[in-house]
Amino acid sequence: MSNFGSRGWGTSRVWGTLAAVWLGLSALSGFATDMLTWQTNQNRVSADIKNGELFPLLEQIASATGWHVFVEPDTSKTISAKFKDLPPGDALHLLLGDLNFAMVPQTNTSPKLFVFRSRMQAATQRVQPIKTTEKDGKAKIIPNELIVRLKPGAKIEDLAKLLGAKVTGHIDSLNAYRLQFDSADAAEAARAQLASNPEVTSVDSNFSIDRPPGASPMLSTAIPAPELQLKPPPSDGRVIVGLVDTAVQPLGNGLDSFLLKQQSVAGDPQLDPNSPAHGTSMAETILRSLSSYSQGSTSVQILPVDVYGPNPTTSTFDVANGIVTAVNGGGNPINLSLGSDGDSSFLQSVIQSAIASNIVFIAAAGNTPVTTPFYPAAYLGVMGVTAIDQGQLDSYANRGSWIPLGAPGTAPVLFDNQEWYVTGTSTSAAYTSGLAAGYMEANHGSASQTESFLRTKLGIKITPAQ
């Protein structure tokens, strides 16, 4: 045990953090009225636990920190501890008592915490977190809105006035309009009228899509920024990754030249300058993946398209608008590290039209361990990506047989000289998009060739047992 000490840390302290997390343990067996507060941003832990059980405690630690926690099978212990505002290492000493533990940093994933009595190698039982990653909400129809497409030459103003609706969005190239009504009943009444209108080609519901969270901080600065140099584009043009996401902040570290001018379809963003937004994390993940393929220099750039603006949610209409904006800006592949259970025929038609023009779509498969479809990843022709950790499906990841690809679900992010990490199938999709862009640049690959390459590199076959 000389590498770690009998009850100590690995070669460096790497603290995966999510936010200030209060963990009430009363619902778990063995914790009647107990409390564990893991204030991860302050790197402090408080506890008041009497006669608790080991395994529920480790589940809560895994949930709060994002660590991969392993315990020696059949290890049990009664936990009794009371303390306030201790560093995590000291807190674990008091919580685990005479048990040994070791923290081992990992490359491109969260640290591992091993808890054991005999030796570290015996800690083989994985302790699953209690849904630690960003959650994907159920389908949320915006009840007082409709998406309407008209035949060429038809006027939306006259139709909206007739229906008592307000036009709140439009995609001119598609003759598509977002209509808002005074109530859900008014929207449903209008749907019936629109269905029989000869100037209307389609009517669809508009679904809300939650804003994905940003990255989580760590107290390590051991991981450098991606090492990439922007080179001039070839004569037939550069590859551009269309990143349809939240707004992207300046990346720093010599990487801003890889970002084209940001486009927005949802208003001016309001971002926390002290932490990376989700889009920022995805942009860096794309560049990290690209650097591993391109060996230091590339002409690939990223076109950020913000579909959230200052809002806590976006919608299938705005995502479709973002896709059109990205494609019109030369984006191929298109990265969609977002989604919901909402099956939008309008969004699907926009994607299918772009796929018919040889655009590659890569999308997150969802952060719930179910087999049900998650959109837009589940649409025909879209390369859905789930999260893989050391060759196995991550505990939180969608495991539907419809998913063709699996990629790492955790990536480091260096922002404002501080290291963060981001976890989820969003990360898996961004990693895949970087790989796809590198292949397309190096091989002038068509859409079908790129998809074949991705299936060869990242293809998975999910069985019901998984």
N, C-alpha and C positions, 0 to 999 in steps of 0.2 A: 504493500500500500504506500510505498514511498513517493509515488508520483502525485498522490492526492492527499496524503495524510489519512489517518483512520476515519476522520469525519470532516472532510474539507472539500476544497474546490479544485477545479482543473487548472490548467496553466494560466488562464486569465478569467476575470469575472465578466461574464456576458449576461446581462439581465434583459431578457425579452420582456417587454412591457406593453400593456394594452391601454390602460387609463387608470384613474383611481377607482379601484374596485372594492366594493363592500360585499362580503360573502356571508350571507346568513345561512347557517347550517342546520336550522331547526327541522327542516324537512328530511334530513338524512338520519338514518339509523345511528343511534349513539350520540346524537347532538340534540339535546332537548331545548336549550335556550342559548346556544353558543354562538360566538361571533368571531370572524376572522376578517380583518380589514387589510387589504393589500394595496397600499397607496403607491402604485408603481411609478408614477411620475416623480414622486419625492423619494423613491427607493426606500420606503419605510413600511413596516408591517406591525400591526397590533393584533392581539388575540385575547380572548377570554373563553377558554374551553375547559370543560370538566368531563372527564370520563368519555371522551370521544373515541371514534374508531379511526384506524390508520387510512384505510382505503378511501373513504369519503373525503378525508382531508387532502389526500394526494390528488383526487379528482378536482377539488376546488383550486389547488395550487396550479394544476395544469391549465385550468380554465382561466385563471387570473393572469398567468405569465406567458402562455403560449409555448412553454417548454414541452419537450417530449419526455414524459416521466415514465420510468421503468422501476419496478419493484421486484425483489426476490419472491418467487411464489411461496405461498403459505406463510408469509410474514405477517404477523399481527402485533398490535401494540395498543394499549390504552393511552389516549392522549389527554394530558391535563397541563395546561399552560396559561399563564396570564402575564402579558407584557404590553408595552406601548411604544410605538415609534422606533423599532429596532431595524437595523439594516437586514436585508433578507438572509444573509449568511448566519447572523446571530439568531435570527428568528427560527431558522431551520434547526439549529442546534437545540433550542429549547423545545420546539415542537416534536422533534424526532427522538430526543433523549439519547438512549444508548444505541440507537441504530446508526449505521454508517451511511454516509451519502457522498456522492461525487458529482460535480457539475463539469460537463465536458463540452466545450464550444464546438460548433459544427460550421462547415463552409456552406454558404447559401441556404441555410435552414436554421431553425431555432436550436438553442442549446439542448443538451440532454441531461436530465437529472436522474441519477441512479440511486436507489435506496435499497440497502441490503444489510444482512447480518454477517454473512460469511465472506463473500468477495464480490467485487463489482460485476464480474462476468456472470454471476448467478442472477443478477437483476434482469430477468428476461420478460417479465409480464408487463405489457404496455398498460398504462393507466390512461384511459381516454378522457379528454377534457369534456366538460359539459357545454358543448356548442360554443367554442371559443371564437370562431371566426365571424366575419360579417354575415348577417342573416339575409336570406332572400325572402321577401314577403310574398304572400299569396297574391293571386291576381286581384287587382283593385280597379274595377271599372270606375271611371269618372262619370257619375250618374247623369249629370246635366250637360254632357258633351257628346257630339257626334263628329266623325270624320266623313266628309262627303267628297266624292270625285265627280266631276261634271264632264260632259262631252265638250270638245273644242267649240268655242264660240258662245257657250252658255254663260250667263251672268249670275254670279253668286249673290250680288247685292239685292237683286229682285227676289231671289228665292229666300234669302235670309229675312227680308222684310215681311214676306208672306208668312213665314213660320214664326216670326217674333224672336229671331235668333241674332246673336252678335257674332261677327266673324273675328276670331281671335288669333288666327294663324293661317298662312297660305304657303303652298309650294307651287309656284307658278308653272314650273316645267311639267308637273303632274296634274294640273287642274284640280288640285286637292286643297280642301279647306277644313279648318277646325271651327266648328260652330258651338257656341255656348248658349244654353237656354236658362230660363228663370228657375226651372225645377226639373227633376228627373221625369216627372209625368209629362211635362211639355216636350222633353227630348224624345220620349217613347212615342208620343202622338206624332211628332215630326217624322220619326223613323218610318212610321206607316205611310205617311204622305209621300215621303221621298222614294220609297220602294216602288211606287207606281208612276213616278215622274219620268217622262221619256228623256229628259235632259241629264238625268243622274245615272252614272255608270256603276257606282257602288256606295254603300253606307256601312260604316263600321263603328263599333264602340272605341273610345279612347281609353287606354289603360295607363294607370300611374305606375312608375318605376322608382323605387326608393334610391336616394343618393347613396352610393357605396361609401363606407368610411375610409379615412386616410390610413397612413401607416402608423405604426406604434414605435416609440423610441426605445433604444438600447443604450447602455452606458459603455459601449465599446467603440473605438475608432480604428479598429484593426483592418477593416475592409476598405480598399481604395475605390475611387470612382472608376467607372469603365474607362479603359484606355483605348480611345478611338480618335482617329484623325479624319476630318472630312476632306475627301478628295474630289476633284472636278467630276462632273457627270460624264458618262460616255456619250457618244454622238447620238444614240437613240434615246437619250433621256435617262434621268435617274429614277430609281424605285422610291416611291413615297408611301409610307405607312399612314393610312387614315386612322387616327386615334379618336374615336367617338366616345366621349367620356366627360368628366368634369373638366374645368379649366386646368391648364398646365402652367405652373409657375416657372420662372427662370431656373434652370438646372444648376448653373455654375459649373465649376470644375472643368471648364473648357468645352462644355457640351451644348451650349446654347446655339451654336451654329447648326446643330442638327434639327432645330425646331424651325419650321416655317411659320409665317404669320398666323397667329391663332384666329380661328373663326368662331363665332357664337351664334346660335339660333334661339337663345333663351334669355338674353339680357346680359348685362355686365355682372361678372362673378364677384362674390365677396369671400375672399379666402383668408385664412389665418396665415399671416406671414411667418409665423414661428414653427409651422409644421407642414409637411408635404401633403398636398391634396391627393385624392385618389388618382386623378389624371397624371399628376407629376410622378407618382410612384410607378404608374404603368409606363410612362415614357422612359424612365430610367431602366425599368425592367426590360423593355424592348431593346434598349441600347446595350445592356449587359449581354443579353442573348446574342445580339448582332455582333458584338465584339468577339465572342467566342467562335463565331463562324467566319468572320471577315479578317481575323488576324491583324487587327490594329488599324486598318484604314478602310473606309467605305464611302460611297457617294449617296447612300440611303439617307433620306431625311424623314421627319415625322410631321404630318399636318394635324395639329390638334384642333378638334371641333368640339366646342363646349355645348352640351345639350342640357345642362342644368342651370347655368347662370347663377343667380343668388338663391335659388329655390331648393327646398329639401327633397323635392322629387322632380322627375322629368315625366314624359309621357311617350307612348308609342308614336304619336304624331311627331314630337320633337326629335325622337331618335331617327325616324324616317327622314326628317328634314336634315338632320346631321349626316346621315348616310349619303343623301343626294349631294350635300355640300362637299363631303369628303371625296366622293367619286368625281364630281365636277372639278375638284382641285387636283386631280391626278392620283388620288389615293388608290393603291392596290399593292398589298392587301389592306382590308379594312378590319381593324381590331374593335371588338365589342365586348369589353369587360364589364358587362352590365346585363340586366334582364329581369324577368319575372315569370310567373305562371300564366300571364295573360297572353292568349293566343289571338293575335291581331291579324286579320286577313289583309288589312291595308299594309302593315309593316312587312308581312310576308311577300306581298306582291312587289313592293319596292326592292326587296332583297333579290327576289327571283329575277326581276328585270335586270339588275346589275350583274347577277351571276351569268345570265345569258350573254352579257357583254364581256365575259371572261374575267370578272372581278372575283378575287378570293376573299371569302369571309371567314373570320376566326372569332369564336365567341365562347364566353365562359359558360360552363355547364351547370353552375349553381352550387351553393354551399349548404345543401341539406342532404343527408344520406338517404335519398329516396331513388326510385327508378323512373319517376314520372317526368314528362318533358318539361324543359325550361327554355323559354324563348328569349331571344331569337336563335339560341344555339341549336334547338331541335328542328329548325326548318330545313327542308330538303336542300342539300347543296352547301349548307353552312358546316364548317369544321368545328364541331363542339369539342371543348377540351375540359377534362376533369383534372383533379389534383392527385399527384402521385408523390409518395415519400418512400425513397429507397425501394422502388419497384412495386410498392403496394398502394392501393387506394388509400388516400387520407380519410380519417374517420368522418369528417364532415362532408365529404365530397359526394356529389350526385353519382350514382352507379348504374344508371340506365343503360340497357343494351344498345340504345340509339347513339351512344357517345363513341366516336371513332378514335379519339386521341387522349393521351394522358401526359402531363408535364409537371415539373416541380411547382408546388403550390406556395412556396415561401421564397422571398427574395429580399436581399438587403437594399436599402435606399440611403444614399449619402446626400443629406440636405442641410445647407447652412452649417457645414462642418460638424454635423452630428449624424450618427448612424441610427437609422430606423430600420424596421422590417415590415413587410406587407405579406399577408397570408390570405389565400383563397383561390378559387378557380379563376378569378380575375387575373391573378398573377400567372397562372398556367397559360391563359390565353395570350397574355402579353409576351411571355417567353416564346410561345409558339409563333407569334407574329414576327418577332425578331429573327427567328430561325428561317421563317418563310421568306422574309425580305432579303436576308443574306443569300439564300439559295437563288432567288429570282434575279438578284444582281449578278451573281457569279455565273449563272447558267442561262440567263435570258429565258428563264422557265415560263412556260405558259401556265394558265390556271390548272389544267389537268396534270401537268408535270409537277407543279408545286404541291398539289394535293397528294399525288403519288409519293413524292419525296417525304412529306409529313407523315403519311401512313407508314412508310418504311422506318422512319426515325422514331416516331412517337405513337405508332398504332397500338391499340390495346383491344383485347376482347374480354368483355365483362360477362361473367356467367352469373346466374341467379344467386349462387353461393356467396358471391362477393358483396 
